[in-house]
Amino acid sequence: MKSVLELVRQLYSIRTCTLLLSEENIQQKKFKVCLEYHIGNCKGPCEGLQDEAAYQDEIAQARNILKGNLSIVENYFTDHMDKASQEMEFERAALFKHKLELLEKFQTKSLVVNRKLTDIDVITITSDDQDAFINYMQVKEGAIISQRTCRSGKNSMKQTRTLLVWRRTN
């Protein structure tokens, strides 16, 4: 989880402060930009330097990463890189290319199976003379995003039903 959060921090300028950023507070200039703004980790929504729509767009992309929808983020960066290069904004295109490289580096670390296999649930059951072991894995875009294993007595399939009910609710 730490690597995912670090990736989000590298790709997006999401504020870390807890200021109440209402339109009224921003217009009344109640807040000043902090050190995070000056070192490039925040775009200054507290002073209205970043509009709400752009900030919400970054939040939506960060949520896609947290949900494991990396291809959506990859397409977003590719589209913006192409658009910037067509508009002759090569520095901005290079920024999106760098973000794509960071995303690709993260994907190679977390890739477990083929990326073409998307949204797959894997349930395995194995047993010996006394016990049964049930394993559930959720694979999204080639990476395991959740897994659960439980042990059950050979004759007791109650935990198996529990696992299947758990899967239906998640």
Backbone bond lengths (Angstrom), bond angles and torsions (degrees), N, CA, C in turn:
res aa  C-N    CA-C-N  psi(-1)  N-CA   C-N-CA  omega(-1)  CA-C   N-CA-C  phi
1 M - - - 1.447 - - 1.532 110.97 -
2 K 1.338 116.34 -33.22 1.459 119.14 179.55 1.522 111.30 -61.90
3 S 1.327 116.91 -38.16 1.458 119.31 -179.03 1.527 111.46 -68.10
4 V 1.318 117.26 -33.18 1.469 120.57 177.70 1.526 109.95 -67.71
5 L 1.323 116.61 -44.79 1.466 120.39 179.62 1.527 111.01 -65.23
6 E 1.320 116.81 -37.76 1.463 120.31 177.16 1.533 110.15 -64.85
7 L 1.317 117.20 -39.69 1.462 120.75 176.74 1.529 110.31 -61.44
8 V 1.322 117.54 -45.41 1.470 121.28 179.14 1.524 110.01 -60.07
9 R 1.333 117.58 -42.36 1.472 121.02 178.65 1.529 111.62 -63.21
10 Q 1.336 116.86 -35.96 1.460 120.19 -179.27 1.528 112.08 -74.64
11 L 1.323 116.77 -32.73 1.464 119.84 -174.82 1.526 113.69 -87.85
12 Y 1.310 117.28 -28.56 1.463 120.39 -171.71 1.518 111.58 -129.76
13 S 1.314 115.54 151.72 1.464 122.16 177.27 1.525 108.38 -100.27
14 I 1.307 115.51 75.09 1.459 120.77 -178.63 1.522 108.28 -93.61
15 R 1.305 116.66 129.55 1.461 120.69 -175.95 1.522 111.15 -66.72
16 T 1.319 115.33 149.30 1.460 121.12 179.63 1.526 111.50 -109.61
17 C 1.310 117.63 -6.40 1.458 120.39 -179.57 1.536 110.52 -78.74
18 T 1.312 115.64 167.44 1.471 120.69 -179.31 1.523 110.84 -116.62
19 L 1.319 117.02 28.46 1.465 120.92 179.64 1.526 110.45 -67.12
20 L 1.327 115.65 145.72 1.463 120.86 176.81 1.518 108.20 -81.75
21 L 1.326 115.87 97.73 1.463 121.17 -174.82 1.517 111.15 -90.92
22 S 1.309 116.18 76.34 1.461 119.87 174.05 1.531 107.71 -91.26
23 E 1.308 116.02 160.22 1.465 121.04 179.22 1.533 109.99 -58.90
24 E 1.317 115.33 -38.59 1.473 121.17 -179.70 1.529 111.45 -64.52
25 N 1.336 117.27 -45.68 1.465 121.27 179.75 1.525 111.77 -64.07
26 I 1.322 116.93 -37.29 1.468 120.40 179.13 1.521 110.48 -69.02
27 Q 1.332 117.57 -42.47 1.469 121.03 179.58 1.521 112.04 -66.82
28 Q 1.321 117.32 -32.90 1.466 121.42 178.43 1.527 111.90 -81.57
29 K 1.323 116.15 -0.25 1.464 123.66 178.50 1.530 111.55 52.95
30 K 1.331 115.16 50.76 1.458 120.99 -179.95 1.529 112.47 -76.23
31 F 1.332 116.95 -19.64 1.455 120.54 -174.05 1.522 111.04 -122.18
32 K 1.312 114.90 153.79 1.463 122.70 173.82 1.521 108.00 -117.87
33 V 1.327 116.08 154.27 1.456 119.45 177.48 1.528 109.45 -65.78
34 C 1.311 115.68 149.02 1.464 121.76 -175.66 1.532 110.36 -104.97
35 L 1.304 115.46 -172.72 1.456 121.85 179.33 1.522 111.84 -60.64
36 E 1.334 117.25 -36.82 1.474 121.01 178.97 1.529 111.00 -56.97
37 Y 1.323 117.51 -37.05 1.468 121.46 177.11 1.522 109.88 -65.45
38 H 1.323 116.32 -45.20 1.465 120.42 -174.97 1.526 113.07 -69.76
39 I 1.324 117.43 -25.25 1.472 118.53 177.35 1.529 111.74 -95.89
40 G 1.336 117.53 2.86 1.460 121.56 172.69 1.516 115.73 91.33
41 N 1.331 118.03 10.99 1.466 120.34 179.50 1.517 113.25 -91.76
42 C 1.307 118.29 -4.13 1.471 122.78 -179.06 1.527 107.54 -145.45
43 K 1.305 116.89 148.03 1.469 120.49 -178.42 1.519 112.56 -100.63
44 G 1.322 118.18 9.13 1.458 122.22 173.78 1.511 116.54 75.85
45 P 1.333 119.27 45.60 1.468 118.46 176.33 1.531 112.32 -65.73
46 C 1.335 117.56 -18.10 1.467 120.98 -179.78 1.529 111.79 -67.50
47 E 1.328 117.83 -24.91 1.463 121.64 175.98 1.530 111.68 -108.27
48 G 1.314 116.80 9.22 1.455 120.15 179.09 1.517 113.52 79.28
49 L 1.326 118.00 16.92 1.464 121.83 179.53 1.526 112.27 -76.90
50 Q 1.319 116.68 -18.32 1.464 122.53 174.03 1.524 106.47 -126.44
51 D 1.324 116.52 124.45 1.465 117.82 -178.35 1.523 111.08 -74.88
52 E 1.314 115.00 159.93 1.464 121.15 -174.16 1.522 112.28 -62.58
53 A 1.333 117.31 -38.43 1.469 120.19 -178.94 1.530 111.48 -62.50
54 A 1.328 117.09 -43.30 1.464 120.90 179.56 1.525 110.03 -66.14
55 Y 1.326 116.88 -39.66 1.467 120.30 179.35 1.528 110.48 -65.74
56 Q 1.322 117.10 -44.45 1.468 120.82 179.11 1.523 111.28 -64.58
57 D 1.326 117.21 -32.86 1.466 121.17 176.44 1.529 110.16 -63.86
58 E 1.343 117.16 -42.18 1.466 120.23 177.27 1.528 111.12 -65.27
59 I 1.318 116.80 -39.07 1.472 120.87 178.29 1.529 109.54 -63.10
60 A 1.330 117.30 -42.77 1.468 121.01 179.68 1.533 110.44 -62.18
61 Q 1.333 117.03 -41.00 1.465 119.92 178.71 1.529 111.02 -67.01
62 A 1.328 117.04 -39.05 1.469 120.29 177.21 1.527 110.41 -63.45
63 R 1.321 117.41 -38.57 1.470 120.94 176.74 1.519 111.00 -62.54
64 N 1.325 116.60 -38.43 1.469 119.55 177.47 1.522 110.79 -60.65
65 I 1.315 117.26 -39.68 1.465 120.04 177.72 1.516 110.00 -64.42
66 L 1.333 116.97 -45.03 1.460 120.79 -178.95 1.524 111.98 -64.19
67 K 1.326 117.37 -30.45 1.464 121.53 178.04 1.524 112.34 -82.66
68 G 1.322 116.94 -9.53 1.459 120.23 -179.73 1.517 113.64 91.41
69 N 1.326 118.35 8.75 1.467 122.42 -179.99 1.528 110.02 -87.71
70 L 1.309 116.40 67.38 1.458 120.69 -174.29 1.525 112.88 -72.92
71 S 1.319 118.29 -27.79 1.470 119.67 -179.68 1.529 111.00 -67.46
72 I 1.324 117.94 -31.51 1.469 120.57 176.67 1.524 109.65 -64.29
73 V 1.316 116.45 -44.29 1.461 121.32 179.56 1.530 110.42 -66.75
74 E 1.320 116.50 -40.78 1.459 120.63 178.17 1.533 110.90 -60.87
75 N 1.313 117.17 -44.86 1.470 121.10 178.08 1.530 110.86 -63.49
76 Y 1.332 116.73 -39.39 1.468 121.55 179.22 1.529 110.11 -60.23
77 F 1.335 117.13 -49.91 1.461 120.85 -179.72 1.521 111.64 -64.98
78 T 1.327 117.35 -39.95 1.464 120.76 179.66 1.527 110.63 -63.66
79 D 1.329 116.60 -45.11 1.472 120.21 178.79 1.524 111.29 -61.00
80 H 1.332 116.87 -44.24 1.464 120.04 -179.46 1.534 111.69 -69.32
81 M 1.322 117.33 -34.28 1.459 120.64 176.68 1.529 110.23 -65.07
82 D 1.337 116.84 -45.54 1.464 121.10 178.81 1.525 111.49 -62.72
83 K 1.322 115.63 -42.85 1.473 120.11 179.82 1.522 110.81 -63.18
84 A 1.322 116.81 -43.93 1.469 120.64 179.81 1.529 111.21 -63.62
85 S 1.326 116.74 -40.71 1.471 118.69 -179.68 1.528 111.42 -69.23
86 Q 1.325 117.94 -34.87 1.468 120.55 176.56 1.527 111.38 -66.93
87 E 1.327 116.52 -29.80 1.468 120.98 178.84 1.527 111.65 -89.51
88 M 1.342 116.67 11.09 1.464 124.01 178.73 1.528 112.55 61.55
89 E 1.321 117.63 27.85 1.469 122.71 175.66 1.532 107.42 -101.06
90 F 1.313 115.17 75.23 1.458 120.78 -170.05 1.533 112.93 -70.87
91 E 1.334 117.23 -30.58 1.465 119.02 177.07 1.526 110.47 -64.73
92 R 1.331 115.40 -42.45 1.470 119.36 178.55 1.526 110.90 -67.61
93 A 1.325 117.13 -37.77 1.469 120.95 176.55 1.526 110.22 -63.55
94 A 1.331 117.20 -38.70 1.465 120.94 178.02 1.525 110.85 -65.47
95 L 1.333 117.36 -35.27 1.461 121.34 177.09 1.530 110.47 -62.83
96 F 1.332 116.86 -44.52 1.468 120.10 178.34 1.532 111.05 -68.11
97 K 1.324 117.04 -34.07 1.468 119.50 176.70 1.528 110.10 -64.93
98 H 1.323 116.53 -40.80 1.464 120.59 177.57 1.535 110.37 -62.40
99 K 1.321 116.90 -41.00 1.462 120.72 178.04 1.530 110.95 -64.24
100 L 1.324 116.67 -38.73 1.469 120.39 175.76 1.526 111.06 -62.51
101 E 1.327 116.82 -40.51 1.462 120.69 178.80 1.526 111.19 -64.61
102 L 1.343 117.14 -40.60 1.468 120.86 176.82 1.526 110.72 -62.39
103 L 1.330 115.62 -42.14 1.462 120.54 179.61 1.530 110.30 -65.13
104 E 1.312 117.29 -42.22 1.467 121.27 179.32 1.527 111.17 -64.68
105 K 1.329 116.40 -40.80 1.467 120.56 177.67 1.529 110.29 -61.60
106 F 1.327 116.41 -41.80 1.466 120.65 177.73 1.531 110.23 -64.13
107 Q 1.324 117.31 -42.26 1.460 121.36 -178.82 1.524 111.77 -63.05
108 T 1.313 117.31 -38.60 1.459 118.85 -179.41 1.525 111.12 -67.68
109 K 1.338 117.07 -29.08 1.459 120.08 176.76 1.522 111.96 -73.65
110 S 1.333 116.72 -34.14 1.465 119.68 -173.58 1.526 113.44 -101.47
111 L 1.327 118.09 -5.32 1.459 120.38 -178.87 1.522 110.34 -68.72
112 V 1.300 115.31 126.41 1.453 120.58 -178.22 1.521 110.11 -112.71
113 V 1.302 116.75 -44.71 1.451 122.72 179.74 1.523 108.34 -127.24
114 N 1.280 118.01 -174.72 1.456 123.48 -178.79 1.520 110.93 -62.32
115 R 1.349 117.98 130.53 1.470 122.00 179.97 1.525 112.50 -63.98
116 K 1.318 117.39 -20.22 1.460 119.77 -179.98 1.523 111.60 -72.69
117 L 1.322 116.76 -17.69 1.462 121.03 176.21 1.520 107.85 -86.67
118 T 1.314 116.56 101.85 1.460 119.59 -176.40 1.514 110.90 -111.87
119 D 1.327 114.83 149.17 1.462 123.32 174.68 1.530 112.15 50.43
120 I 1.301 115.54 63.75 1.462 121.01 -179.40 1.527 109.33 -117.06
121 D 1.322 116.16 136.28 1.455 122.22 172.57 1.524 107.47 -107.09
122 V 1.324 116.68 129.56 1.453 121.42 -178.53 1.527 108.08 -118.53
123 I 1.324 116.17 123.70 1.453 121.14 176.30 1.516 107.61 -121.62
124 T 1.343 115.92 125.94 1.464 120.51 177.75 1.521 108.55 -124.74
125 I 1.318 115.12 144.49 1.460 121.77 177.06 1.524 106.97 -131.32
126 T 1.312 115.35 127.43 1.454 120.78 175.87 1.530 108.20 -134.91
127 S 1.315 116.09 152.64 1.464 117.70 -177.05 1.522 110.84 -148.20
128 D 1.335 113.48 160.45 1.459 120.71 170.66 1.533 106.50 -122.30
129 D 1.312 118.26 -157.93 1.462 120.86 -175.54 1.528 113.29 -65.11
130 Q 1.334 117.99 -33.25 1.466 119.56 -175.05 1.524 114.73 -111.08
131 D 1.317 119.15 -31.29 1.455 122.01 -171.02 1.522 111.85 -125.11
132 A 1.323 112.92 157.96 1.464 121.00 171.33 1.521 107.64 -123.43
133 F 1.323 117.16 141.08 1.453 122.16 179.47 1.530 108.03 -119.60
134 I 1.316 114.96 128.81 1.462 121.27 -179.15 1.519 107.61 -116.14
135 N 1.318 116.56 129.63 1.458 121.50 -179.78 1.521 108.10 -125.08
136 Y 1.327 115.00 133.90 1.465 121.28 176.21 1.523 107.91 -122.52
137 M 1.333 116.83 131.84 1.461 122.33 175.92 1.517 108.97 -130.45
138 Q 1.321 115.35 139.54 1.455 121.05 174.77 1.527 107.32 -110.27
139 V 1.322 116.46 118.75 1.459 122.59 -178.22 1.521 108.27 -108.49
140 K 1.337 115.27 129.34 1.457 120.45 178.53 1.518 107.73 -133.75
141 E 1.304 116.63 122.26 1.463 124.37 -179.54 1.523 111.96 50.99
142 G 1.334 115.84 43.21 1.445 121.12 173.76 1.511 115.98 86.05
143 A 1.326 118.45 -2.36 1.461 120.88 -178.89 1.522 109.78 -121.18
144 I 1.321 115.40 142.54 1.463 119.84 175.62 1.521 107.37 -77.02
145 I 1.338 117.03 118.26 1.461 119.14 -178.06 1.518 112.42 -102.98
146 S 1.330 118.01 -16.40 1.463 119.89 171.93 1.519 108.34 -156.93
147 Q 1.322 114.42 154.43 1.456 119.04 178.69 1.512 108.53 -155.52
148 R 1.303 115.15 151.95 1.455 121.48 179.45 1.527 108.32 -148.52
149 T 1.310 115.63 136.29 1.457 121.34 178.08 1.519 107.95 -127.49
150 C 1.328 116.68 137.95 1.460 119.29 174.33 1.526 109.02 -137.71
151 R 1.317 114.42 153.23 1.459 122.58 -179.01 1.512 107.96 -108.35
152 S 1.293 116.23 137.52 1.456 120.84 -177.68 1.523 109.15 -134.34
153 G 1.318 115.99 148.94 1.461 119.15 172.51 1.514 109.25 -63.97
154 K 1.296 116.66 150.94 1.465 121.41 -176.59 1.521 111.90 -54.38
155 N 1.325 117.12 -39.77 1.465 120.46 -176.88 1.525 112.70 -90.72
156 S 1.327 116.99 -10.77 1.464 119.80 -176.63 1.525 109.70 -101.94
157 M 1.296 116.27 114.97 1.462 119.74 177.27 1.524 110.47 -105.49
158 K 1.333 116.83 15.72 1.461 120.91 -179.77 1.531 110.51 -60.33
159 Q 1.333 116.69 -43.98 1.454 119.14 179.92 1.523 111.29 -67.31
160 T 1.298 117.92 -30.14 1.460 120.70 175.81 1.516 109.48 -62.53
161 R 1.327 116.50 -46.20 1.463 120.03 177.34 1.528 110.22 -63.25
162 T 1.350 116.86 -39.26 1.457 120.87 178.26 1.519 110.54 -60.28
163 L 1.323 116.35 -44.20 1.454 120.77 179.27 1.525 111.09 -62.19
164 L 1.312 117.01 -44.85 1.464 119.80 -179.25 1.513 111.50 -66.59
165 V 1.336 117.68 -37.18 1.467 120.93 176.52 1.532 108.99 -66.04
166 W 1.348 116.84 -41.28 1.455 121.15 177.97 1.519 110.25 -58.36
167 R 1.318 117.86 -42.51 1.460 121.67 -179.35 1.518 110.84 -64.48
168 R 1.314 118.03 -41.43 1.463 120.22 -178.89 1.524 112.35 -64.15
169 T 1.325 117.23 -28.33 1.465 120.38 -177.97 1.506 112.96 -88.68
170 N 1.318 118.40 -9.24 1.476 120.28 -178.45 1.497 111.91 -110.41
